[in-house]
Amino acid sequence: MYFKKAIPNSITTLNLLCGTLAIILAFKGLQLWSVYLILAAAVFDFFDGFAARLLKAYSPMGKELDSLADLVSFGLAPTILIYYRFQDYTSQFSTGNMESAWISVVTLIPVLITLASALRLAKFNVDTRQSENFIGVPTPANALLIVMFLHYTTFNPQFDYLYENFWFFPLLSVILSYLLICNIPMFSVKFKNMGWKGNEIRYLFLIFTVLILPVIIITNATWSLWLLLVFSLYIITNVFSYIFSSLKSK
């Protein structure tokens, strides 16, 4: 029995290892390797839950360990990557005066993502409403949206104008931080059954995910565009669904 419980926790530990290494490599200037490690952490994050369900090896320790690993891999690691990308742009304004000090403070705004991720994970652990679906954007989805954007724009410089707008990363950080802790319902891709009824949005999302992949391959686009579109659609679909439902109920 102990061995069964140790399997999901071991996979979760690999998630934490990838996140930690991603942070170390980011500090060393190897941001692309950090992106790949965060992606690997997301794979381990999926399989630890899958293993726990398959082996029926749930444990309070596993739940807490998963949150701690997610905070490092999907909260702190992407924050550091955004910070460095933003700092590369703002360094040109370094003049040693008060304006430069103010710019340095603004450069720290992405730290909000780490703080919001911690609140999101703590909320998830005590919120019984999130047993089937989510409330607020899950931290892995938020992190993958960030790192796929950073990866795609690294290899497609025609989009440099986005993050070379001084307020792009601060605004993006604030929006993503809000989405992490907001009360907007977000559907989970976990199926309780394979029927269409009750799973319509899940099936449509998975169909889009599959259909967009051949387009990415045929157009020879950078592979990260696929995941960038998938996670962007996930967030946009849930936000607009919430807005529509709210307007309809009034």
DRENLOZA-147095 format. One line per field, with one value per residue: residue in three letters; x, y, z of N, C-alpha, C in turn; residue number from 1. Coordinates in nm, 4 decimals. Example, Ala and Ser with C-alpha at 12.3 -4.5 7.8 and 13.67 -1.06 7.14 Angstrom:
2
resn = ALA;SER
nu = 1.3190;1.2850
nv = -0.5690;-0.2250
nw = 0.7800;0.7080
cau = 1.2300;1.3670
cav = -0.4500;-0.1060
caw = 0.7800;0.7140
cu = 1.3200;1.2900
cv = -0.3300;0.0030
cw = 0.7800;0.7870
resi = 1;2
//
This chain:
250
resn = MET;TYR;PHE;LYS;LYS;ALA;ILE;PRO;ASN;SER;ILE;THR;THR;LEU;ASN;LEU;LEU;CYS;GLY;THR;LEU;ALA;ILE;ILE;LEU;ALA;PHE;LYS;GLY;LEU;GLN;LEU;TRP;SER;VAL;TYR;LEU;ILE;LEU;ALA;ALA;ALA;VAL;PHE;ASP;PHE;PHE;ASP;GLY;PHE;ALA;ALA;ARG;LEU;LEU;LYS;ALA;TYR;SER;PRO;MET;GLY;LYS;GLU;LEU;ASP;SER;LEU;ALA;ASP;LEU;VAL;SER;PHE;GLY;LEU;ALA;PRO;THR;ILE;LEU;ILE;TYR;TYR;ARG;PHE;GLN;ASP;TYR;THR;SER;GLN;PHE;SER;THR;GLY;ASN;MET;GLU;SER;ALA;TRP;ILE;SER;VAL;VAL;THR;LEU;ILE;PRO;VAL;LEU;ILE;THR;LEU;ALA;SER;ALA;LEU;ARG;LEU;ALA;LYS;PHE;ASN;VAL;ASP;THR;ARG;GLN;SER;GLU;ASN;PHE;ILE;GLY;VAL;PRO;THR;PRO;ALA;ASN;ALA;LEU;LEU;ILE;VAL;MET;PHE;LEU;HIS;TYR;THR;THR;PHE;ASN;PRO;GLN;PHE;ASP;TYR;LEU;TYR;GLU;ASN;PHE;TRP;PHE;PHE;PRO;LEU;LEU;SER;VAL;ILE;LEU;SER;TYR;LEU;LEU;ILE;CYS;ASN;ILE;PRO;MET;PHE;SER;VAL;LYS;PHE;LYS;ASN;MET;GLY;TRP;LYS;GLY;ASN;GLU;ILE;ARG;TYR;LEU;PHE;LEU;ILE;PHE;THR;VAL;LEU;ILE;LEU;PRO;VAL;ILE;ILE;ILE;THR;ASN;ALA;THR;TRP;SER;LEU;TRP;LEU;LEU;LEU;VAL;PHE;SER;LEU;TYR;ILE;ILE;THR;ASN;VAL;PHE;SER;TYR;ILE;PHE;SER;SER;LEU;LYS;SER;LYS
nu = 0.0838;0.1934;0.3858;0.2306;0.1205;0.3505;0.4220;0.2640;0.3498;0.6226;0.6270;0.5215;0.7315;0.9196;0.8064;0.8461;1.1257;1.1841;1.0774;1.2411;1.4944;1.4394;1.4220;1.6853;1.8299;1.7191;1.8217;2.0818;2.0717;1.9701;1.7099;1.5440;1.5825;1.4670;1.2005;1.1453;1.1760;0.9705;0.7571;0.7985;0.7537;0.4800;0.3861;0.4570;0.2961;0.0444;0.0533;0.0955;-0.1476;-0.3012;-0.1863;-0.2463;-0.5259;-0.5547;-0.4281;-0.5667;-0.4529;-0.4688;-0.3705;-0.3412;-0.0884;0.0116;-0.1543;-0.0813;0.1908;0.1742;0.0665;0.2736;0.4774;0.3598;0.3495;0.6179;0.6943;0.4958;0.4308;0.6468;0.8638;0.7709;0.7268;0.9848;1.0903;0.9325;1.0066;1.2816;1.2638;1.1221;1.2960;1.5142;1.4209;1.3637;1.6128;1.7416;1.6599;1.7972;1.9341;2.0200;1.8800;1.5842;1.3712;1.4650;1.4741;1.2028;1.1206;1.2504;1.1003;0.8518;0.9246;0.9146;0.6531;0.5574;0.5942;0.3574;0.2285;0.3387;0.2522;-0.0272;-0.0561;0.0109;-0.2032;-0.4107;-0.3586;-0.3748;-0.6398;-0.7628;-0.7080;-0.8752;-1.1258;-1.4240;-1.5817;-1.4384;-1.4010;-1.4704;-1.4651;-1.2879;-1.2302;-1.1347;-0.8304;-0.6380;-0.3144;-0.1144;-0.2125;-0.2030;0.0740;0.1752;0.0625;0.2063;0.4806;0.4736;0.4099;0.6413;0.8310;0.7410;0.7572;1.0274;1.1323;1.0056;1.0514;0.8964;0.6958;0.7976;0.7234;0.5145;0.5979;0.7797;0.6447;0.6168;0.4245;0.3199;0.3999;0.3664;0.0846;-0.0115;0.0724;-0.0812;-0.3416;-0.3338;-0.2764;-0.5081;-0.6933;-0.6143;-0.7035;-0.9677;-1.3315;-1.4308;-1.5785;-1.4050;-1.3818;-1.2906;-1.0759;-1.1160;-1.2960;-1.5967;-1.7605;-1.7965;-1.9935;-2.1728;-2.3492;-2.3289;-2.0611;-2.0076;-1.8611;-1.6060;-1.5506;-1.5663;-1.3562;-1.1378;-1.1577;-1.0986;-0.8357;-0.7110;-0.7615;-0.6292;-0.3631;-0.2638;-0.2752;-0.0821;0.1425;0.1401;0.1664;0.4156;0.4688;0.6093;0.6263;0.5330;0.3265;0.0974;0.0288;0.0101;-0.2144;-0.4047;-0.4186;-0.4790;-0.7293;-0.8663;-0.8780;-1.0058;-1.2504;-1.3729;-1.3911;-1.5586;-1.7810;-1.8594;-1.9189;-2.1307;-2.3175;-2.3625;-2.4807;-2.7058;-2.8454;-2.9384
nv = -0.1209;0.1223;0.1478;0.1901;0.4434;0.5887;0.6119;0.8120;1.0371;1.0357;1.0990;1.3545;1.4754;1.4780;1.6688;1.8926;1.8920;1.9527;2.2124;2.3471;2.3202;2.4625;2.7226;2.7620;2.7421;2.9553;3.1717;3.1425;3.2298;3.0614;3.0520;2.9192;2.6477;2.6474;2.6857;2.4394;2.2677;2.3500;2.2745;1.9974;1.9618;2.0100;1.7864;1.5829;1.6710;1.6169;1.3359;1.2550;1.2942;1.1289;0.8801;0.8620;0.8412;0.6077;0.4138;0.4468;0.5928;0.8162;1.0776;1.2922;1.4064;1.3842;1.5634;1.8094;1.8141;1.8249;2.0813;2.2417;2.1775;2.2693;2.5435;2.6182;2.5270;2.6288;2.8755;3.0380;2.9842;3.0580;3.3275;3.4288;3.3972;3.5771;3.8097;3.8332;3.8577;4.0960;4.2647;4.2666;4.4363;4.6771;4.7509;4.9249;5.1701;5.2362;5.4758;5.5657;5.7551;5.8901;5.8185;5.5861;5.4220;5.4002;5.2595;5.0193;4.9271;4.8867;4.6799;4.4672;4.3890;4.1437;3.9624;3.9394;3.7244;3.4957;3.5356;3.5332;3.2767;3.1234;3.1915;3.0941;2.8143;2.7533;2.8175;2.6280;2.3926;2.3975;2.4435;2.3023;2.3153;2.2720;2.0120;1.8820;2.0702;2.3812;2.6875;2.9859;3.0287;2.7369;2.6823;2.5384;2.5725;2.8499;2.8941;2.7530;2.8939;3.1319;3.0499;2.9328;3.1490;3.3034;3.1313;3.1081;3.3749;3.4108;3.2765;3.3991;3.6865;3.8903;3.9504;4.0997;4.3559;4.3447;4.2779;4.4744;4.6958;4.9063;4.8657;4.6167;4.3602;4.4222;4.4713;4.2281;4.0574;4.1457;4.0910;3.8089;3.7317;3.8128;3.6417;3.3998;3.4032;3.4725;3.4335;3.2985;3.0281;2.7447;2.4961;2.1532;1.9148;1.6594;1.3647;1.2429;1.0543;0.9000;1.0009;1.2322;1.4242;1.6689;1.6786;1.8382;2.0822;2.0004;1.8026;1.9576;2.1312;1.9539;1.8556;2.0869;2.1197;1.8982;1.9385;2.1774;2.1143;1.9777;2.1995;2.3695;2.2125;2.1875;2.4535;2.4983;2.6270;2.7500;2.5070;2.5712;2.7453;2.5991;2.5001;2.7478;2.8609;2.6735;2.6962;2.9639;2.9687;2.8103;2.9713;3.2035;3.0990;3.0119;3.2545;3.4140;3.2511;3.2681;3.5434;3.5592;3.3869;3.5293;3.7664;3.6575;3.5634;3.7906
nw = 0.0000;0.0818;-0.1155;-0.3435;-0.2885;-0.2950;-0.5599;-0.7129;-0.5627;-0.6123;-0.8820;-0.8678;-0.7338;-0.9354;-1.0980;-0.9306;-0.9273;-1.1972;-1.2115;-1.0279;-1.1467;-1.3773;-1.2812;-1.1880;-1.4293;-1.5644;-1.4214;-1.5034;-1.7560;-1.9474;-2.0809;-2.2677;-2.2147;-1.9674;-2.0349;-2.1617;-1.9458;-1.7763;-1.9305;-1.9239;-1.6511;-1.6437;-1.7781;-1.5948;-1.3868;-1.4852;-1.5002;-1.2370;-1.1090;-1.2700;-1.2140;-0.9421;-0.9472;-1.0971;-0.9388;-0.7126;-0.5051;-0.3311;-0.1078;0.1795;0.2069;-0.0529;-0.1883;-0.0748;-0.1401;-0.4156;-0.4567;-0.3565;-0.5365;-0.7732;-0.7217;-0.7379;-0.9991;-1.1719;-1.0810;-0.9629;-1.1451;-1.4198;-1.3615;-1.3185;-1.5750;-1.7260;-1.5960;-1.6631;-1.9431;-1.9637;-1.8270;-2.0003;-2.1951;-2.0516;-1.9578;-2.1241;-2.0463;-1.8260;-1.6320;-1.3936;-1.2484;-1.0759;-1.2369;-1.3562;-1.1307;-1.0748;-1.3006;-1.2504;-1.0366;-1.1598;-1.3250;-1.1567;-1.1358;-1.2550;-1.0454;-0.9160;-1.0278;-0.9098;-0.6440;-0.6786;-0.7761;-0.5526;-0.3819;-0.5388;-0.5400;-0.2675;-0.2227;-0.3871;-0.2494;-0.0290;-0.1196;-0.1765;-0.3988;-0.6254;-0.7104;-0.9459;-1.1592;-1.2227;-1.0403;-1.1409;-1.3287;-1.3746;-1.2297;-1.3879;-1.6525;-1.6779;-1.6526;-1.8743;-2.0841;-2.0591;-2.0936;-2.3455;-2.5028;-2.4643;-2.5735;-2.8415;-2.9370;-2.9186;-3.1369;-3.3415;-3.4383;-3.5444;-3.3772;-3.1786;-3.1225;-2.9467;-2.6757;-2.6518;-2.6075;-2.3414;-2.1377;-2.1776;-2.0564;-1.7745;-1.7745;-1.8781;-1.6733;-1.4552;-1.5482;-1.5860;-1.3253;-1.1944;-1.3205;-1.2163;-0.9515;-0.9589;-0.9574;-1.1741;-1.3370;-1.4611;-1.6996;-1.6508;-1.8116;-1.7417;-1.7751;-1.6503;-1.7529;-2.0783;-2.2377;-2.4573;-2.3548;-2.1135;-2.1428;-2.3534;-2.4005;-2.3362;-2.5285;-2.7646;-2.7215;-2.7180;-2.9783;-3.1265;-3.0373;-3.1524;-3.4271;-3.4887;-3.4818;-3.7257;-3.8959;-3.7894;-3.8393;-4.1222;-4.2048;-4.1176;-3.8797;-3.5701;-3.3167;-3.0616;-3.1002;-3.1296;-2.8663;-2.7455;-2.8714;-2.7927;-2.5066;-2.4859;-2.6084;-2.4252;-2.1943;-2.2945;-2.3884;-2.1490;-2.0069;-2.1723;-2.1751;-1.9103;-1.8914;-2.0762;-1.9533;-1.7191;-1.8144;-1.9279;-1.7097;-1.5913
cau = 0.0000;0.2837;0.4510;0.1342;0.1107;0.4782;0.4365;0.2213;0.4342;0.7514;0.6054;0.5087;0.8669;0.9844;0.7504;0.9186;1.2645;1.1874;1.0550;1.3598;1.5992;1.3993;1.4592;1.8316;1.8761;1.6769;1.9225;2.2053;2.0493;1.9270;1.5644;1.4768;1.5834;1.3676;1.0703;1.1292;1.1610;0.8354;0.6706;0.8150;0.6864;0.3362;0.3615;0.4600;0.1796;-0.0698;0.0641;0.0838;-0.2908;-0.3474;-0.1399;-0.3213;-0.6598;-0.5430;-0.3882;-0.6464;-0.3486;-0.4802;-0.3250;-0.3286;0.0483;0.0242;-0.2239;0.0014;0.3139;0.1389;0.0524;0.4066;0.5482;0.2974;0.3879;0.7530;0.7021;0.3989;0.4159;0.7740;0.9461;0.7290;0.7463;1.1251;1.1098;0.8736;1.0904;1.4035;1.2291;1.0859;1.4168;1.5963;1.3703;1.3722;1.7525;1.7848;1.6204;1.8735;2.0138;2.0652;1.8006;1.4605;1.2894;1.5172;1.4315;1.0600;1.1136;1.2916;0.9855;0.7520;0.9760;0.8833;0.5103;0.5306;0.5953;0.2170;0.1888;0.3754;0.1635;-0.1609;-0.0491;0.0062;-0.3414;-0.4925;-0.3362;-0.4300;-0.7858;-0.8025;-0.6948;-0.9813;-1.2528;-1.4903;-1.6522;-1.3483;-1.3737;-1.4874;-1.4178;-1.2040;-1.2728;-1.0103;-0.7427;-0.5413;-0.1766;-0.0406;-0.2599;-0.1500;0.2180;0.2017;0.0300;0.3184;0.6063;0.4565;0.4216;0.7825;0.9012;0.7008;0.8100;1.1726;1.1639;0.9285;1.0792;0.7989;0.6048;0.8726;0.6569;0.4223;0.6590;0.8603;0.5578;0.6566;0.3207;0.2648;0.4214;0.2948;-0.0588;-0.0337;0.0913;-0.1973;-0.4582;-0.3188;-0.2863;-0.6506;-0.7615;-0.5800;-0.7750;-1.1054;-1.4362;-1.4828;-1.5707;-1.3232;-1.4079;-1.1782;-1.0780;-1.1368;-1.4266;-1.6567;-1.8083;-1.7605;-2.1102;-2.1693;-2.4239;-2.2520;-1.9196;-2.0037;-1.7523;-1.4804;-1.5294;-1.5391;-1.2214;-1.0425;-1.1636;-1.0198;-0.6953;-0.6611;-0.7705;-0.5345;-0.2267;-0.2199;-0.2571;0.0491;0.2442;0.1378;0.2177;0.5537;0.4770;0.6788;0.5379;0.4734;0.2041;-0.0134;-0.0102;-0.0284;-0.3528;-0.4896;-0.4415;-0.5482;-0.8700;-0.9225;-0.9086;-1.1031;-1.3793;-1.4306;-1.4230;-1.6764;-1.8940;-1.9001;-1.9814;-2.2587;-2.4083;-2.3974;-2.5747;-2.8293;-2.9159;-2.9896
cav = 0.0000;0.2370;0.1588;0.2495;0.5866;0.6530;0.6323;0.9480;1.1366;1.0374;1.1741;1.4945;1.5219;1.5074;1.7999;1.9912;1.8938;2.0269;2.3529;2.3999;2.3310;2.5706;2.8480;2.7713;2.7688;3.0913;3.2601;3.1275;3.2847;2.9554;3.0603;2.8188;2.5230;2.6646;2.6615;2.2951;2.2039;2.3796;2.1872;1.8638;1.9644;1.9984;1.6456;1.5098;1.7146;1.5413;1.1934;1.2212;1.2809;1.0091;0.7641;0.8571;0.7899;0.4695;0.3266;0.4847;0.6197;0.9539;1.0992;1.4346;1.4485;1.3994;1.6864;1.9233;1.8106;1.8688;2.2267;2.3005;2.1608;2.3584;2.6819;2.6378;2.5031;2.7048;3.0088;3.1091;2.9680;3.1483;3.4661;3.4637;3.4087;3.7051;3.9160;3.8483;3.9104;4.2363;4.3366;4.2860;4.5542;4.7985;4.7839;5.0360;5.2953;5.2518;5.5993;5.5946;5.8602;5.8453;5.7521;5.4503;5.3483;5.3714;5.1535;4.8964;4.8833;4.8356;4.5527;4.3632;4.3587;4.0008;3.8863;3.9170;3.5921;3.4010;3.5571;3.4878;3.1308;3.0702;3.2072;3.0023;2.6773;2.7418;2.8189;2.5003;2.2864;2.4027;2.4749;2.1779;2.3362;2.2472;1.8690;1.8397;2.1783;2.4774;2.8265;3.0546;2.9550;2.6487;2.7315;2.4841;2.6361;2.9859;2.8873;2.7091;3.0068;3.2255;2.9999;2.9113;3.2812;3.3414;3.0451;3.1417;3.5061;3.3996;3.2284;3.4775;3.8248;3.9870;3.9827;4.1722;4.4823;4.3233;4.2936;4.5957;4.7982;4.9082;4.8227;4.4859;4.2584;4.4560;4.4518;4.0840;3.9987;4.1812;4.0174;3.6667;3.7172;3.8219;3.5211;3.2893;3.4093;3.5174;3.3326;3.2525;2.8814;2.6933;2.3531;2.0601;1.8191;1.5260;1.3117;1.1492;0.9480;0.9284;1.0489;1.3686;1.5121;1.7122;1.6901;1.9045;2.1799;1.9260;1.7410;2.0622;2.1809;1.8524;1.8530;2.2014;2.0921;1.8018;1.9935;2.2865;2.0606;1.9632;2.3327;2.4156;2.1329;2.2208;2.5897;2.4997;2.7245;2.7037;2.4137;2.6302;2.8169;2.5066;2.5068;2.8859;2.8756;2.5847;2.7515;3.0923;2.9364;2.7587;3.0839;3.2915;3.0295;3.0146;3.3925;3.4586;3.1701;3.3260;3.6732;3.5315;3.3317;3.6367;3.8552;3.5829;3.5470;3.9195
caw = 0.0000;0.0868;-0.2456;-0.4356;-0.2590;-0.3252;-0.7047;-0.7499;-0.4963;-0.6824;-1.0064;-0.8262;-0.7017;-1.0639;-1.1339;-0.8495;-0.9747;-1.3241;-1.1818;-0.9617;-1.2482;-1.4684;-1.2159;-1.1879;-1.5659;-1.5993;-1.3622;-1.5805;-1.8891;-2.0392;-2.0697;-2.3496;-2.1395;-1.8615;-2.0976;-2.1820;-1.8153;-1.7270;-2.0094;-1.8661;-1.5210;-1.6699;-1.8105;-1.4680;-1.3092;-1.5372;-1.4731;-1.0943;-1.0832;-1.3415;-1.1380;-0.8163;-0.9778;-1.1447;-0.8283;-0.5945;-0.4044;-0.2839;0.0297;0.2132;0.1781;-0.1980;-0.2267;-0.0339;-0.2198;-0.5505;-0.4541;-0.3392;-0.6632;-0.8713;-0.6931;-0.7895;-1.1433;-1.2507;-1.0244;-0.9554;-1.2660;-1.5272;-1.3172;-1.3432;-1.7203;-1.7676;-1.5389;-1.7429;-2.0760;-1.9444;-1.7872;-2.1206;-2.2645;-1.9693;-1.9264;-2.2091;-1.9826;-1.7027;-1.6339;-1.2583;-1.1840;-1.0131;-1.3384;-1.3690;-1.0107;-1.0938;-1.4009;-1.1835;-0.9568;-1.2546;-1.3755;-1.0579;-1.1365;-1.2789;-0.9195;-0.8808;-1.0761;-0.8046;-0.5296;-0.7159;-0.7872;-0.4158;-0.3361;-0.6195;-0.4947;-0.1318;-0.2386;-0.4456;-0.1502;0.0726;-0.1861;-0.2176;-0.5254;-0.7375;-0.7215;-1.0856;-1.2440;-1.1531;-1.0262;-1.1710;-1.4202;-1.3070;-1.2419;-1.5024;-1.7763;-1.6783;-1.6763;-2.0118;-2.1710;-2.0506;-2.1506;-2.4895;-2.5646;-2.4627;-2.6695;-2.9788;-2.9759;-2.9310;-3.2713;-3.4392;-3.3961;-3.5944;-3.2674;-3.0749;-3.0901;-2.8364;-2.5443;-2.6486;-2.5513;-2.2005;-2.0452;-2.2151;-1.9536;-1.6509;-1.7926;-1.8896;-1.5409;-1.3731;-1.6005;-1.5557;-1.1799;-1.1619;-1.3680;-1.1267;-0.8234;-0.9793;-0.9334;-1.3028;-1.3509;-1.5710;-1.7128;-1.6455;-1.9233;-1.6868;-1.8107;-1.5551;-1.8407;-2.2174;-2.3106;-2.5091;-2.2658;-1.9978;-2.1810;-2.4840;-2.4121;-2.3314;-2.6588;-2.8630;-2.6952;-2.7624;-3.1256;-3.1739;-3.0076;-3.2516;-3.5625;-3.5107;-3.4927;-3.8661;-3.9537;-3.7426;-3.9093;-4.2652;-4.2233;-4.0670;-3.7709;-3.4508;-3.2468;-2.9415;-3.1374;-3.1054;-2.7253;-2.7162;-2.9161;-2.7118;-2.3739;-2.5043;-2.6328;-2.3003;-2.1056;-2.3601;-2.3904;-2.0145;-1.9699;-2.2466;-2.1297;-1.7822;-1.9201;-2.1405;-1.8523;-1.6260;-1.8824;-1.9521;-1.5829;-1.5446
cu = 0.0872;0.3495;0.3587;0.1235;0.2376;0.4930;0.3883;0.3095;0.5708;0.7394;0.5916;0.6451;0.9448;0.9346;0.8278;1.0642;1.2762;1.1693;1.1762;1.4737;1.5681;1.4394;1.6108;1.8841;1.8342;1.7761;2.0540;2.1910;2.0047;1.7744;1.4911;1.4733;1.4840;1.2277;1.0454;1.1079;1.0234;0.7330;0.6779;0.7453;0.5355;0.2987;0.3593;0.3396;0.0544;-0.0644;0.0612;-0.0627;-0.3488;-0.3096;-0.2171;-0.4612;-0.6546;-0.5159;-0.4726;-0.5533;-0.3506;-0.4291;-0.3176;-0.1892;0.0674;-0.0398;-0.1406;0.1299;0.2882;0.1279;0.1870;0.4865;0.4931;0.3357;0.5265;0.7539;0.6131;0.3681;0.5453;0.8537;0.8997;0.7416;0.8880;1.1512;1.0522;0.9611;1.2145;1.3739;1.1972;1.2087;1.5086;1.5534;1.3923;1.5159;1.8035;1.7508;1.6995;1.9659;2.0633;1.9869;1.6724;1.3707;1.3343;1.4762;1.2843;1.0410;1.1513;1.1783;0.8793;0.7940;0.9418;0.7360;0.4808;0.5340;0.4528;0.1705;0.2214;0.2810;0.0229;-0.1651;-0.0575;-0.1363;-0.4334;-0.4806;-0.3916;-0.5829;-0.8352;-0.8034;-0.8091;-1.1198;-1.3164;-1.5640;-1.5676;-1.3108;-1.3836;-1.4342;-1.3358;-1.2762;-1.1462;-0.9227;-0.6481;-0.3983;-0.0989;-0.0818;-0.2046;-0.0014;0.2487;0.1661;0.1477;0.4403;0.5935;0.4615;0.5682;0.8623;0.8693;0.7605;0.9625;1.2125;1.0873;0.9401;0.9815;0.6982;0.6752;0.8008;0.5615;0.4890;0.7562;0.7748;0.5771;0.5528;0.2663;0.2789;0.3580;0.1442;-0.0923;-0.0246;-0.0290;-0.3199;-0.4507;-0.3289;-0.4323;-0.7239;-0.7306;-0.6689;-0.9209;-1.2031;-1.5011;-1.4700;-1.4901;-1.3450;-1.2778;-1.1884;-1.0902;-1.2803;-1.4766;-1.7149;-1.7778;-1.8778;-2.0949;-2.2350;-2.3431;-2.1044;-1.9013;-1.8826;-1.6161;-1.4488;-1.4960;-1.3984;-1.1170;-1.0403;-1.0830;-0.8717;-0.6339;-0.6575;-0.6661;-0.3930;-0.1817;-0.1964;-0.1197;0.1602;0.2538;0.1977;0.3602;0.5735;0.5555;0.5819;0.4681;0.3464;0.0824;-0.0618;-0.0514;-0.1742;-0.4475;-0.5204;-0.5054;-0.6968;-0.9378;-0.9653;-1.0174;-1.2423;-1.4478;-1.4718;-1.5505;-1.8004;-1.9488;-1.9724;-2.1201;-2.3613;-2.4547;-2.4997;-2.7095;-2.9130;-2.9774;-3.1256
cv = 0.1258;0.2595;0.2242;0.4000;0.6612;0.6845;0.7715;1.0561;1.1473;1.1157;1.3226;1.5544;1.5540;1.6405;1.9100;2.0037;1.9755;2.1760;2.4183;2.4198;2.4434;2.7062;2.8678;2.8071;2.9081;3.1929;3.2563;3.1792;3.1825;2.9454;2.9540;2.6833;2.5297;2.6374;2.5120;2.2223;2.2305;2.2944;2.0435;1.8545;1.9482;1.8547;1.5616;1.5453;1.6424;1.3960;1.1600;1.2064;1.1569;0.8829;0.7491;0.8009;0.6432;0.3729;0.3465;0.5122;0.7656;0.9635;1.2490;1.4880;1.4728;1.5275;1.8092;1.9306;1.8607;2.0202;2.2962;2.2918;2.2560;2.5039;2.7128;2.6322;2.5959;2.8430;3.0864;3.1020;3.0577;3.2959;3.5128;3.4815;3.5399;3.8207;3.9394;3.9034;4.0593;4.3194;4.3621;4.4119;4.6814;4.8397;4.9015;5.1714;5.3235;5.3730;5.6384;5.7039;5.8015;5.7729;5.6078;5.3642;5.3096;5.2584;5.0190;4.8396;4.8216;4.6992;4.4372;4.3232;4.2114;3.9138;3.8576;3.7775;3.4849;3.4125;3.5039;3.3355;3.0654;3.0779;3.1098;2.8589;2.6549;2.7352;2.6849;2.3886;2.2833;2.4253;2.3466;2.1924;2.2972;2.0994;1.8195;1.9439;2.2753;2.6107;2.9107;2.9673;2.8652;2.6983;2.6691;2.5487;2.7773;2.9865;2.8494;2.8171;3.1049;3.1732;2.9703;3.0437;3.3231;3.2594;3.0873;3.2745;3.5059;3.3625;3.3031;3.6253;3.9283;4.0266;4.0569;4.2990;4.4672;4.3515;4.4100;4.7186;4.7944;4.8473;4.6843;4.3834;4.2948;4.4308;4.3035;4.0166;4.0250;4.1010;3.8694;3.6405;3.7221;3.6932;3.4004;3.2864;3.4527;3.4024;3.2851;3.1006;2.8437;2.5427;2.2723;1.9656;1.6757;1.4813;1.2166;1.0302;0.9895;0.9794;1.1940;1.4663;1.5420;1.7305;1.7671;1.9957;2.1105;1.8641;1.8450;2.1176;2.0823;1.8413;1.9671;2.1750;1.9997;1.8641;2.1012;2.2347;2.0400;2.0981;2.3879;2.3437;2.1734;2.3588;2.6061;2.6061;2.6641;2.6234;2.4756;2.7091;2.7301;2.5166;2.6475;2.9092;2.7940;2.6478;2.8901;3.0677;2.8889;2.8741;3.1720;3.2297;3.0372;3.1551;3.4388;3.3781;3.2251;3.4591;3.6532;3.4788;3.4382;3.7312;3.7878;3.5703;3.6765;3.9487
cw = 0.0000;-0.0482;-0.3477;-0.4140;-0.2977;-0.4739;-0.7467;-0.6878;-0.5629;-0.8128;-0.9761;-0.7951;-0.8291;-1.1201;-1.0613;-0.8940;-1.1032;-1.3002;-1.1185;-1.0611;-1.3476;-1.4114;-1.2193;-1.3267;-1.6128;-1.5450;-1.4402;-1.7239;-1.9921;-2.0364;-2.1517;-2.2797;-2.0239;-1.9139;-2.1124;-2.0496;-1.7543;-1.8017;-1.9560;-1.7305;-1.5386;-1.7049;-1.6831;-1.3812;-1.3551;-1.4917;-1.3240;-1.0550;-1.1483;-1.2643;-1.0074;-0.8384;-1.0167;-1.0296;-0.7038;-0.4762;-0.3616;-0.1396;0.0557;0.1823;0.0288;-0.2472;-0.1935;-0.1158;-0.3607;-0.5569;-0.4411;-0.4688;-0.7686;-0.8482;-0.7501;-0.9429;-1.2256;-1.1943;-1.0315;-1.0862;-1.3816;-1.4915;-1.3486;-1.4929;-1.7732;-1.7193;-1.6248;-1.8823;-2.0665;-1.9102;-1.9067;-2.1956;-2.1829;-1.9374;-2.0090;-2.1470;-1.8555;-1.7113;-1.4950;-1.1880;-1.1249;-1.1122;-1.3571;-1.2504;-1.0227;-1.1943;-1.3393;-1.0993;-1.0476;-1.3084;-1.2830;-1.0566;-1.1677;-1.1548;-0.8722;-0.9214;-0.9725;-0.6857;-0.5583;-0.7290;-0.6501;-0.3606;-0.4085;-0.5683;-0.3544;-0.1367;-0.2909;-0.3408;-0.0492;0.0119;-0.2393;-0.3504;-0.6458;-0.7516;-0.8653;-1.1826;-1.1593;-1.1360;-1.0346;-1.2588;-1.3403;-1.3295;-1.3576;-1.6349;-1.7891;-1.7134;-1.8211;-2.1129;-2.1755;-2.1253;-2.2998;-2.5654;-2.5727;-2.5635;-2.8121;-3.0237;-2.9858;-3.0733;-3.3806;-3.4028;-3.4497;-3.4875;-3.1545;-3.0304;-2.9720;-2.7028;-2.5379;-2.6198;-2.4001;-2.1082;-2.0766;-2.1032;-1.8189;-1.6617;-1.8016;-1.7537;-1.4505;-1.4165;-1.5635;-1.4056;-1.1360;-1.2016;-1.2803;-1.0024;-0.8368;-0.9540;-1.0628;-1.3122;-1.4750;-1.5819;-1.7049;-1.7644;-1.8720;-1.7158;-1.7014;-1.6288;-1.9839;-2.2999;-2.3541;-2.4121;-2.1398;-2.0266;-2.3118;-2.4994;-2.4090;-2.4669;-2.7656;-2.8458;-2.7440;-2.9144;-3.1839;-3.1539;-3.1121;-3.3908;-3.5898;-3.5317;-3.6370;-3.9340;-3.9158;-3.8190;-4.0558;-4.2911;-4.1733;-3.9593;-3.6540;-3.3640;-3.1267;-2.9726;-3.1110;-2.9607;-2.6846;-2.7543;-2.8295;-2.5769;-2.3795;-2.5241;-2.5044;-2.2099;-2.1659;-2.3593;-2.2549;-1.9733;-2.0404;-2.2084;-1.9987;-1.8039;-1.9801;-2.0405;-1.7545;-1.6869;-1.9017;-1.8247;-1.5309;-1.6064
resi = 1;2;3;4;5;6;7;8;9;10;11;12;13;14;15;16;17;18;19;20;21;22;23;24;25;26;27;28;29;30;31;32;33;34;35;36;37;38;39;40;41;42;43;44;45;46;47;48;49;50;51;52;53;54;55;56;57;58;59;60;61;62;63;64;65;66;67;68;69;70;71;72;73;74;75;76;77;78;79;80;81;82;83;84;85;86;87;88;89;90;91;92;93;94;95;96;97;98;99;100;101;102;103;104;105;106;107;108;109;110;111;112;113;114;115;116;117;118;119;120;121;122;123;124;125;126;127;128;129;130;131;132;133;134;135;136;137;138;139;140;141;142;143;144;145;146;147;148;149;150;151;152;153;154;155;156;157;158;159;160;161;162;163;164;165;166;167;168;169;170;171;172;173;174;175;176;177;178;179;180;181;182;183;184;185;186;187;188;189;190;191;192;193;194;195;196;197;198;199;200;201;202;203;204;205;206;207;208;209;210;211;212;213;214;215;216;217;218;219;220;221;222;223;224;225;226;227;228;229;230;231;232;233;234;235;236;237;238;239;240;241;242;243;244;245;246;247;248;249;250
//
